[in-house]
Amino acid sequence: MSLNFVDSHCHLDMLDLNDFGQNMDNVIAQARDSQVTDMLSIAVDLESFPRVLATARAYSEVYASVGLHPCHTPETLLSVDELVRLADDPDVIAIGETGLDYYMNQGVCPKGENFLWQKNRFRTHIQAAVATSKPLIIHTRDAREDTLKILAEENAQQCGAIMHCFVEDIPTAEKALEMGFYISFSGIVTFKNAQAIQEVAKIVPDDRLLIETDSPYLAPVPMRGKKNQPAYVTYVGEFLAQLRECSVEHIARVTRENYFRLFNLMP
């Protein structure tokens, strides 16, 4: 049976093309060969955004996001108006990757400073997403309470969001689901020490479930330790099928339907 998988979060601009004959065509071809039909290439800074967008324009199965990763330097400023302008392109379907990361930013902004610059940047992204009606791609690490609090305060329910590469607990997942958000699982869910995440993956409703690679990072079992790529999202889907006691065809179908519904795309 033919399957159609979607990689809802990858960083195509970060792949080492030395592994693909210096040609993005080969990345896309390997994804197609693995029955991965659609990919969302995520921007993490303004410098790389033109490359992210160029790839989306070159391949019909690739779309792009625009935003500043929460671990990007605090000196970089971005206004709501600028984000709205950059998102004004049919190939840009999401705002982010954005959110809060108190773990990686401890050296940049000690907790005594309350991460104010990061919170303000997060609010800017949410406001731009609401203004453009384009969903948010959310990154959160060691900041679950503030992340959910700010999302609620800025009415992120109006634009929708993906809690990407989900590694939080069941109560956090339940609060995100109550706000209407989607939850995406990466290769981390396949790791032997990821029992807590696997418990979350069992309870996410079919209509809020997404899968991703976050490539070139976090390659799933059995590719753990290798450089990740969109073709490997199938391993995440296969693992979730076993975990949730359903067919892999079911996982491929519902995650694809969710992707197209969230981003208002035609399948």
N, C-alpha and C positions, 0 to 999 in steps of 0.2 A: 504494500500500500504506500502511495506517495504521501509524504508528510511535508508540512510547511511550517518551519520554525521561524521565530523572530528573535533577534538579539536586541533587546530594548535598551542596551547601554554598552557601548564600546568606544574606544578611542582610536579610530583608524589612523589619525595623524601621528600617533605615538608608536605604531607598529614599526619594527625594524624591517624595512623592505629588502635588506640583504637576505632575509630568509625567504623572500618571494620573488627572486630574480629582478629586484629593483622595480617592480611593477605592481601597482595597486590592482590591476586587472587580475592578477593571480590570487590575491586575497579574496576578491569577490568570487572568483571561479571556485576556489576551495570551499567557500561558504555555500555556493550553489550546489556543489557536488555532495555536500552534507545536508542538503535540503533546508538550508537557511535562506529564506527568500527575502527578508527585510531586516534592515539594521538602522539603529539610531546612533549616529556618531556624535559624541558629546564634547563640547568645547569646555576648556578649563581656564582660558585666559584670552585676552584680546589679540595677543600676538599671533596665536595659532588659529584663531577663528577664520581668517581667510582661507587657510588650507582645509579646515573642516568643511566650510561652505563649498569650496571648489570640488571636493570629493562628492558631496551630496548632489551637486549640479551635474556631475559627470556620470553618475550611476542612478538609475531609476529606483533601485531597491534601497538606496541610502538617503536618509534625512539627517538634518543637523539640529543642534541646539546652540544657544549663545549664552554666555555667562562667565562669571569669575568663580573659580573653585574657592571654598572657604580657606584653603591653605595658601592661596595666592597672597603676595605681599600686601600689608595694610596700606602701603603708600599709593597703591593703584586705586584711583577713584573712578566711580562709574555712576552716572545719574540715571534716574528712571527714564528720562527722555532719550538718553543715548541708547539704553537697552531696547527701548521701544523701536527706535530707528533701526538698529541692527537686526531686530527680529522681524522687520517688515520685508520678508522674503518668503515665497511659498515653500522653499526647501527648509526653512527654519520652523520647526514645529514645537519647540520646547524652550523654556528658560532655565538656564543652569548649566552646569552643575553648581548648585548653591546649597547653603545650609550653615551648619556650625560644626567646628571641629576643635574641641578644647584639648584633645590629646596631642595632635601634631603641632598646635600653635602655642604650647606652653612656653617655649623659648622666645617666641615672638611677642607674645602678649601674656604675661603672668596672670594667674587667676585673680590676683588682687586688683587688677585693672578691669576685671569684669568683662573682658572681650567686647568692649563697646563697639569698636570698629567693625568687628565681624557681625555683630547683631545688626548694625545699621546697614551694612552691605546686604545682609540677608533680607531685610525689610525692603530695600530697593528692588531686589529681584522679585519679591512677591508682588509688589506694587506694579511692576512692569508686566508680570504674568497676568494679573487681573486686568490691566489696561489692554492687553493684546488678546486675552482669552486663550493663552497658550499655557499648557500645564508646566508645572515645576518639576525639575529633577533634583531630589533632596538627598544631600549627604549629611549624615549626623554621626558624630563619634564623641562619646563621653559628654553628650549635651542633649540627651533625649527630652528632658523637661523643658528646657529653654526652646528647643526646636519646636515642640508641639505648642508651647505657649505663644510664640511669635506667629506661627502659622495661623492660630486661631485669632489672634489680635488683628492680623492683617487680612482676615477673611479669605484665606487661601482656598476655602471650599468653592469659591466662585470660579476659580480657574482649574482646580484639580491638581494632583501631584502624584509622583511615584516616590515612594520611600525606597531608594535604590540600594542595592547590595545590603539587604536587611540583615543586621546582626544584633538587634535588640531583643527584648523579652516579649512575652505574650501580652502583658498589660499595655506596652507601648504599641504593639501591633493593633490591639483592640481599639485604642484611642485614635490611631491613624485611620482605621477602617470606619470608625464612627464619623470621622470627618469626610468620608467619601474617597479616601486616597487608595491608591494601588500599592501593592507590596511586591518588590522584585527580588528574586533570589539569584545569587551568583554561584560560582564554583565553590564558595566557602561552605555551602549547605552540604556538599558531598564529602567534606573532611570528616575523619573519624572522631575528632574532638569537638564536633559542632552539634552535639545532641540537643542543646538548648534551642539553637536555630532550627533544627529539624522539627522540634515540637511546635514551633511557630508555623513552619511550612505545612504542617498537618491541618491546621485550623483556618488558614486563609481561604475564604470562599472562592469558588471557581471564577466568579466574575470580577475578582480583584487581584488575580494572580498574574505575575509576569516573571520572565526569566531573562537572564543577561550573562555576558561574559566579563564585563569591565576590562576587557582585553586592552593592552597586553598583560594585564595583571591577573592573579587569582585563577590560574588554570585549574579546572576541575579534575577530580579523580576520573579516569586513570592517567590524565596528562599532567598531574600536579608536579611542579618543579620545572615544567617547560614554559616557554613563552605562550601566552594565551592568544587566541584569535577567534573571530566570530563563528567559524566552523565548529568550535567546541561547545557551543551553547546546547547542542544536542545531548551532550552528556549530562548537563543540568536537567534537561527535560526528562531524560530516561531515569535519572535518580529520583526525581520528584514523582514520577509515575509509580515507581516501586514503593516509595515512602507513603504515598497517598492511596495506594492499592487501587490504581486505575490503569488504563492503557496509556502508552506513550502517545498514541494517536489523540487521545482525549486531551492530554497536556498540551500538545502542539496546537490543537484546534482552539482551546479556550484561551491560551496565552496570546495567540495570534488575533483572535476576535477582540480581546481586551485592548491590545495595542492599537488596532485600527479604530476602535470605539473611542478610546481616550483621546487620541490625536485627530479624531474626525477625518479619517482618511478613507479613501475608497479601496477595498481589497482587490 
